[in-house]
């Protein structure tokens, strides 16, 4: 299985511009990346071990999974959950 590096499983206060990364699997020919609020396929058949999903929404929980495939097409998966930080609300100025 691909070991998730960043963000770690259950991470909170993740920057809205984040990159997913995982440890390479020694026999992996490619990876399928699942990412979203309901876990949908984002990209398939990549050799990369990083993925930038774009800008995330504040206060939203995302799930991600990396499936590694070897030359025979056998797949193993690793799961993660992350949530971006909520922006701070500055106190209104009192006059």
C-alpha positions as CSV (number, residue, x, y, z in Angstrom):
1,X,0.0,0.0,0.0
2,X,1.1,3.6,-0.6
3,X,1.8,5.2,2.8
4,X,0.2,8.7,3.0
5,X,2.7,11.4,3.9
6,X,0.9,14.7,3.7
7,X,-1.6,15.6,4.9
8,X,-1.7,12.9,7.5
9,X,-5.0,11.0,8.1
10,X,-7.4,13.1,10.2
11,X,-5.4,16.3,9.7
12,X,-7.2,19.4,10.5
13,X,-6.4,23.0,9.7
14,X,-4.9,22.0,6.3
15,X,-4.1,25.0,4.0
16,X,-6.7,25.4,1.3
17,X,-3.9,25.2,-1.3
18,X,-2.4,21.9,-0.3
19,X,-0.6,19.0,-2.0
20,X,-1.2,15.3,-1.4
21,X,1.9,13.1,-1.2
22,X,2.6,9.5,-0.5
23,X,5.5,7.1,-0.3
24,X,6.2,5.2,-3.5
25,X,5.4,1.5,-3.5
26,X,8.3,-0.6,-4.7
27,X,6.3,-2.7,-7.2
28,X,3.9,0.0,-8.3
29,X,3.6,0.6,-12.0
30,X,1.0,3.4,-11.4
31,X,-1.3,5.1,-8.9
32,X,-5.0,6.0,-9.0
33,X,-5.9,9.0,-6.9
34,X,-9.3,9.4,-5.3
35,X,-10.1,12.8,-3.8
36,X,-13.2,14.7,-2.8
37,X,-16.0,15.2,-0.3
38,X,-17.6,11.9,-1.3
39,X,-14.4,10.2,-2.6
40,X,-14.4,10.4,-6.4
41,X,-11.7,9.4,-8.9
42,X,-9.5,12.4,-9.7
43,X,-6.8,10.9,-11.8
44,X,-5.8,7.4,-12.9
45,X,-2.6,5.8,-14.1
46,X,-0.1,8.4,-12.8
47,X,3.5,7.6,-11.9
48,X,3.7,10.7,-9.7
49,X,3.7,10.5,-5.9
50,X,2.2,14.0,-5.5
51,X,-1.1,15.5,-6.5
52,X,-2.5,19.1,-6.2
53,X,-6.3,19.0,-6.0
54,X,-6.7,22.7,-6.4
55,X,-8.2,25.2,-3.9
56,X,-10.1,23.5,-1.1
57,X,-13.2,24.9,0.6
58,X,-13.0,26.2,4.1
59,X,-14.8,24.1,6.8
60,X,-15.2,21.1,4.4
61,X,-14.0,17.6,5.1
62,X,-12.3,15.8,2.2
63,X,-11.3,12.2,1.8
64,X,-8.5,10.8,-0.3
65,X,-7.2,7.4,-1.2
66,X,-4.3,6.2,-3.2
67,X,-4.4,2.9,-5.0
68,X,-1.2,1.5,-6.3
69,X,-1.2,-0.9,-9.2
70,X,1.6,-3.3,-10.0
71,X,2.4,-4.6,-13.5
72,X,-0.2,-7.4,-13.1
73,X,-2.9,-4.8,-12.4
74,X,-3.4,-5.8,-8.7
75,X,-4.5,-2.8,-6.6
76,X,-4.0,-2.0,-3.0
77,X,-5.4,1.2,-1.4
78,X,-4.6,3.6,1.5
79,X,-7.1,6.1,2.9
80,X,-6.9,9.5,4.4
81,X,-9.2,12.2,5.7
82,X,-8.4,16.0,5.9
83,X,-10.1,19.2,6.6
84,X,-8.9,22.8,5.8
85,X,-8.6,25.3,8.5
86,X,-11.5,27.7,9.0
87,X,-10.5,31.3,8.3
88,X,-10.3,33.6,11.3
89,X,-12.9,36.2,11.7
90,X,-11.4,39.5,12.8
91,X,-13.4,41.3,15.5
92,X,-15.3,44.3,14.1
93,X,-14.0,47.7,15.0
94,X,-16.0,49.6,17.5
95,X,-16.3,53.4,17.2
